[in-house]
């Protein structure tokens, strides 16, 4: 009797060697298994440093934003959170040089914001923020989305390389609950969803 893993069956084609890891888990099986874990959806934002910090007339740095579902609380004392960003992405590079960043926990009515900031080949971040209501964070200067269920401002404490991602652990400098209305936006089985 042939030895088959849960990722393959006699009736399904074997995964290509490039998509199977030494442990025997295929990318597709891993994605399918983890897609069954519902996650909250946040917008991580930061401000690029000015192009020339020594020149007061130089233009300010742009806002940058990234939709994330891999975000969690790490510690209460001190207050720490963690976000996972793709290694080499714009946000990974930015958070490597900019220690201050913010998180807006998106509500179920903010699916369009999540989709906008997760597009591949998207427009410049300046255009993405153009018609979104936000305030600038007092500590980070980063956009805090209006109507978000909660907002946090953070300072990076540690960066940990983890496969093709970087885990960014941040100390929470401020935490607010500006909106108690509505439910959270969640991500489940590859789609944004509402509870209930």
BAMI-776528 format. One record per residue (C-alpha): x negated, y negated, z negated; residue number from 1. Coordinates in nm, 2 decimals. Layout:
<xx->X	yy->Y	zz->Z	voba->NUM>
...
***
This chain:
<xx->0.00	yy->0.00	zz->0.00	voba->1>
<xx->-0.15	yy->-0.34	zz->0.10	voba->2>
<xx->-0.24	yy->-0.58	zz->-0.18	voba->3>
<xx->-0.03	yy->-0.90	zz->-0.13	voba->4>
<xx->-0.04	yy->-1.21	zz->-0.34	voba->5>
<xx->0.27	yy->-1.41	zz->-0.43	voba->6>
<xx->0.17	yy->-1.67	zz->-0.17	voba->7>
<xx->0.19	yy->-1.42	zz->0.11	voba->8>
<xx->0.42	yy->-1.13	zz->0.21	voba->9>
<xx->0.41	yy->-0.87	zz->0.48	voba->10>
<xx->0.66	yy->-1.08	zz->0.68	voba->11>
<xx->0.49	yy->-1.41	zz->0.64	voba->12>
<xx->0.16	yy->-1.51	zz->0.82	voba->13>
<xx->-0.15	yy->-1.50	zz->0.61	voba->14>
<xx->-0.27	yy->-1.85	zz->0.51	voba->15>
<xx->-0.57	yy->-1.97	zz->0.71	voba->16>
<xx->-0.91	yy->-1.92	zz->0.53	voba->17>
<xx->-0.95	yy->-2.30	zz->0.50	voba->18>
<xx->-0.64	yy->-2.33	zz->0.30	voba->19>
<xx->-0.71	yy->-2.05	zz->0.05	voba->20>
<xx->-0.94	yy->-2.13	zz->-0.24	voba->21>
<xx->-1.19	yy->-1.88	zz->-0.40	voba->22>
<xx->-0.93	yy->-1.81	zz->-0.67	voba->23>
<xx->-0.69	yy->-1.69	zz->-0.40	voba->24>
<xx->-0.44	yy->-1.97	zz->-0.43	voba->25>
<xx->-0.34	yy->-2.14	zz->-0.11	voba->26>
<xx->-0.27	yy->-2.51	zz->-0.08	voba->27>
<xx->0.09	yy->-2.44	zz->0.02	voba->28>
<xx->0.15	yy->-2.21	zz->-0.28	voba->29>
<xx->0.00	yy->-2.46	zz->-0.52	voba->30>
<xx->0.21	yy->-2.75	zz->-0.37	voba->31>
<xx->0.53	yy->-2.54	zz->-0.38	voba->32>
<xx->0.48	yy->-2.43	zz->-0.74	voba->33>
<xx->0.40	yy->-2.78	zz->-0.87	voba->34>
<xx->0.69	yy->-2.94	zz->-0.66	voba->35>
<xx->0.92	yy->-2.77	zz->-0.91	voba->36>
<xx->0.79	yy->-3.00	zz->-1.19	voba->37>
<xx->0.99	yy->-3.32	zz->-1.21	voba->38>
<xx->0.78	yy->-3.63	zz->-1.26	voba->39>
<xx->0.86	yy->-3.99	zz->-1.34	voba->40>
<xx->0.76	yy->-4.24	zz->-1.07	voba->41>
<xx->0.54	yy->-4.55	zz->-1.14	voba->42>
<xx->0.38	yy->-4.83	zz->-0.95	voba->43>
<xx->0.02	yy->-4.89	zz->-1.05	voba->44>
<xx->-0.10	yy->-5.24	zz->-0.97	voba->45>
<xx->-0.43	yy->-5.43	zz->-0.99	voba->46>
<xx->-0.59	yy->-5.74	zz->-0.86	voba->47>
<xx->-0.90	yy->-5.73	zz->-0.64	voba->48>
<xx->-1.17	yy->-5.95	zz->-0.78	voba->49>
<xx->-1.23	yy->-6.27	zz->-0.57	voba->50>
<xx->-1.45	yy->-6.23	zz->-0.27	voba->51>
<xx->-1.70	yy->-6.48	zz->-0.41	voba->52>
<xx->-1.66	yy->-6.52	zz->-0.79	voba->53>
<xx->-1.92	yy->-6.80	zz->-0.80	voba->54>
<xx->-1.72	yy->-7.02	zz->-0.55	voba->55>
<xx->-1.41	yy->-7.18	zz->-0.71	voba->56>
<xx->-1.28	yy->-7.25	zz->-0.36	voba->57>
<xx->-1.30	yy->-6.89	zz->-0.25	voba->58>
<xx->-0.96	yy->-6.72	zz->-0.20	voba->59>
<xx->-0.83	yy->-6.51	zz->-0.49	voba->60>
<xx->-0.84	yy->-6.14	zz->-0.46	voba->61>
<xx->-0.53	yy->-5.96	zz->-0.33	voba->62>
<xx->-0.28	yy->-5.76	zz->-0.53	voba->63>
<xx->-0.30	yy->-5.38	zz->-0.47	voba->64>
<xx->-0.04	yy->-5.12	zz->-0.55	voba->65>
<xx->0.00	yy->-4.75	zz->-0.54	voba->66>
<xx->0.30	yy->-4.52	zz->-0.62	voba->67>
<xx->0.20	yy->-4.25	zz->-0.87	voba->68>
<xx->0.38	yy->-3.94	zz->-1.01	voba->69>
<xx->0.07	yy->-3.81	zz->-1.20	voba->70>
<xx->0.10	yy->-4.06	zz->-1.49	voba->71>
<xx->0.12	yy->-3.96	zz->-1.86	voba->72>
<xx->0.07	yy->-4.07	zz->-2.22	voba->73>
<xx->-0.25	yy->-3.94	zz->-2.37	voba->74>
<xx->-0.27	yy->-4.08	zz->-2.72	voba->75>
<xx->-0.08	yy->-4.28	zz->-2.97	voba->76>
<xx->-0.37	yy->-4.40	zz->-3.18	voba->77>
<xx->-0.53	yy->-4.56	zz->-2.99	voba->78>
<xx->-0.26	yy->-4.60	zz->-2.73	voba->79>
<xx->-0.40	yy->-4.44	zz->-2.41	voba->80>
<xx->-0.24	yy->-4.34	zz->-2.08	voba->81>
<xx->-0.38	yy->-4.17	zz->-1.77	voba->82>
<xx->-0.31	yy->-4.19	zz->-1.40	voba->83>
<xx->-0.45	yy->-3.97	zz->-1.13	voba->84>
<xx->-0.57	yy->-4.14	zz->-0.81	voba->85>
<xx->-0.70	yy->-3.98	zz->-0.49	voba->86>
<xx->-1.08	yy->-3.99	zz->-0.48	voba->87>
<xx->-1.21	yy->-4.25	zz->-0.23	voba->88>
<xx->-0.87	yy->-4.42	zz->-0.20	voba->89>
<xx->-0.83	yy->-4.79	zz->-0.21	voba->90>
<xx->-0.70	yy->-4.78	zz->-0.57	voba->91>
<xx->-0.98	yy->-4.55	zz->-0.68	voba->92>
<xx->-1.24	yy->-4.79	zz->-0.54	voba->93>
<xx->-1.06	yy->-5.09	zz->-0.69	voba->94>
<xx->-1.02	yy->-4.93	zz->-1.04	voba->95>
<xx->-1.39	yy->-4.84	zz->-1.03	voba->96>
<xx->-1.48	yy->-5.22	zz->-1.02	voba->97>
<xx->-1.16	yy->-5.37	zz->-1.18	voba->98>
<xx->-1.11	yy->-5.24	zz->-1.54	voba->99>
<xx->-0.77	yy->-5.41	zz->-1.58	voba->100>
<xx->-0.45	yy->-5.27	zz->-1.43	voba->101>
<xx->-0.08	yy->-5.24	zz->-1.48	voba->102>
<xx->0.20	yy->-4.98	zz->-1.46	voba->103>
<xx->0.57	yy->-5.04	zz->-1.39	voba->104>
<xx->0.80	yy->-4.74	zz->-1.47	voba->105>
<xx->1.04	yy->-4.75	zz->-1.18	voba->106>
<xx->1.42	yy->-4.72	zz->-1.22	voba->107>
<xx->1.64	yy->-4.51	zz->-1.00	voba->108>
<xx->1.74	yy->-4.82	zz->-0.80	voba->109>
<xx->1.37	yy->-4.88	zz->-0.70	voba->110>
<xx->1.32	yy->-4.59	zz->-0.46	voba->111>
<xx->1.24	yy->-4.84	zz->-0.18	voba->112>
<xx->0.95	yy->-4.97	zz->-0.38	voba->113>
<xx->0.81	yy->-4.62	zz->-0.44	voba->114>
<xx->0.84	yy->-4.53	zz->-0.07	voba->115>
<xx->0.69	yy->-4.86	zz->0.04	voba->116>
<xx->0.37	yy->-4.81	zz->-0.17	voba->117>
<xx->0.33	yy->-4.45	zz->-0.08	voba->118>
<xx->0.34	yy->-4.48	zz->0.30	voba->119>
<xx->0.04	yy->-4.36	zz->0.50	voba->120>
<xx->-0.10	yy->-4.62	zz->0.74	voba->121>
<xx->0.09	yy->-4.89	zz->0.56	voba->122>
<xx->0.07	yy->-5.26	zz->0.61	voba->123>
<xx->-0.15	yy->-5.48	zz->0.39	voba->124>
<xx->-0.06	yy->-5.49	zz->0.02	voba->125>
<xx->0.00	yy->-5.87	zz->0.05	voba->126>
<xx->0.30	yy->-5.80	zz->0.28	voba->127>
<xx->0.42	yy->-5.51	zz->0.06	voba->128>
<xx->0.46	yy->-5.74	zz->-0.24	voba->129>
<xx->0.62	yy->-6.02	zz->-0.04	voba->130>
<xx->0.99	yy->-5.96	zz->-0.12	voba->131>
<xx->0.95	yy->-5.78	zz->-0.45	voba->132>
<xx->1.03	yy->-5.96	zz->-0.77	voba->133>
<xx->0.74	yy->-5.95	zz->-1.02	voba->134>
<xx->0.56	yy->-6.14	zz->-1.29	voba->135>
<xx->0.19	yy->-6.15	zz->-1.34	voba->136>
<xx->0.07	yy->-5.96	zz->-1.64	voba->137>
<xx->-0.08	yy->-6.17	zz->-1.92	voba->138>
<xx->-0.38	yy->-5.94	zz->-1.98	voba->139>
<xx->-0.44	yy->-5.79	zz->-1.63	voba->140>
<xx->-0.30	yy->-6.05	zz->-1.39	voba->141>
<xx->-0.15	yy->-5.76	zz->-1.20	voba->142>
<xx->0.21	yy->-5.76	zz->-1.08	voba->143>
<xx->0.47	yy->-5.62	zz->-1.32	voba->144>
<xx->0.78	yy->-5.52	zz->-1.12	voba->145>
<xx->1.11	yy->-5.69	zz->-1.21	voba->146>
<xx->1.38	yy->-5.45	zz->-1.30	voba->147>
<xx->1.13	yy->-5.18	zz->-1.40	voba->148>
<xx->1.24	yy->-4.97	zz->-1.70	voba->149>
<xx->0.91	yy->-5.05	zz->-1.88	voba->150>
<xx->0.57	yy->-5.21	zz->-1.81	voba->151>
<xx->0.23	yy->-5.15	zz->-1.94	voba->152>
<xx->-0.10	yy->-5.33	zz->-1.90	voba->153>
<xx->-0.42	yy->-5.13	zz->-1.94	voba->154>
<xx->-0.80	yy->-5.15	zz->-1.95	voba->155>
<xx->-0.99	yy->-4.85	zz->-1.82	voba->156>
<xx->-1.17	yy->-4.66	zz->-2.10	voba->157>
<xx->-1.29	yy->-4.37	zz->-1.90	voba->158>
<xx->-1.29	yy->-4.22	zz->-1.55	voba->159>
<xx->-1.32	yy->-3.85	zz->-1.50	voba->160>
<xx->-1.39	yy->-3.68	zz->-1.16	voba->161>
<xx->-1.13	yy->-3.40	zz->-1.11	voba->162>
<xx->-1.15	yy->-3.22	zz->-0.78	voba->163>
<xx->-1.02	yy->-3.45	zz->-0.50	voba->164>
<xx->-0.89	yy->-3.70	zz->-0.76	voba->165>
<xx->-1.01	yy->-3.93	zz->-1.03	voba->166>
<xx->-0.84	yy->-3.94	zz->-1.37	voba->167>
<xx->-0.83	yy->-4.29	zz->-1.50	voba->168>
<xx->-0.77	yy->-4.32	zz->-1.87	voba->169>
<xx->-0.66	yy->-4.66	zz->-1.99	voba->170>
<xx->-0.61	yy->-4.83	zz->-2.32	voba->171>
<xx->-0.27	yy->-4.99	zz->-2.34	voba->172>
<xx->-0.30	yy->-5.37	zz->-2.40	voba->173>
<xx->0.07	yy->-5.45	zz->-2.38	voba->174>
<xx->0.39	yy->-5.24	zz->-2.35	voba->175>
<xx->0.73	yy->-5.39	zz->-2.28	voba->176>
<xx->1.08	yy->-5.26	zz->-2.21	voba->177>
<xx->1.23	yy->-5.54	zz->-2.00	voba->178>
<xx->1.52	yy->-5.34	zz->-1.87	voba->179>
<xx->1.73	yy->-5.09	zz->-2.06	voba->180>
<xx->1.97	yy->-5.05	zz->-1.77	voba->181>
<xx->1.97	yy->-4.75	zz->-1.54	voba->182>
<xx->1.79	yy->-4.42	zz->-1.54	voba->183>
<xx->1.44	yy->-4.33	zz->-1.42	voba->184>
<xx->1.33	yy->-4.26	zz->-1.07	voba->185>
<xx->1.20	yy->-3.90	zz->-1.05	voba->186>
<xx->1.01	yy->-3.70	zz->-0.80	voba->187>
<xx->1.11	yy->-3.33	zz->-0.75	voba->188>
<xx->1.06	yy->-3.09	zz->-0.46	voba->189>
<xx->0.89	yy->-3.35	zz->-0.25	voba->190>
<xx->1.17	yy->-3.61	zz->-0.28	voba->191>
<xx->1.26	yy->-3.91	zz->-0.49	voba->192>
<xx->1.57	yy->-3.83	zz->-0.70	voba->193>
<xx->1.80	yy->-3.97	zz->-0.97	voba->194>
<xx->1.88	yy->-3.79	zz->-1.29	voba->195>
<xx->2.23	yy->-3.65	zz->-1.32	voba->196>
***
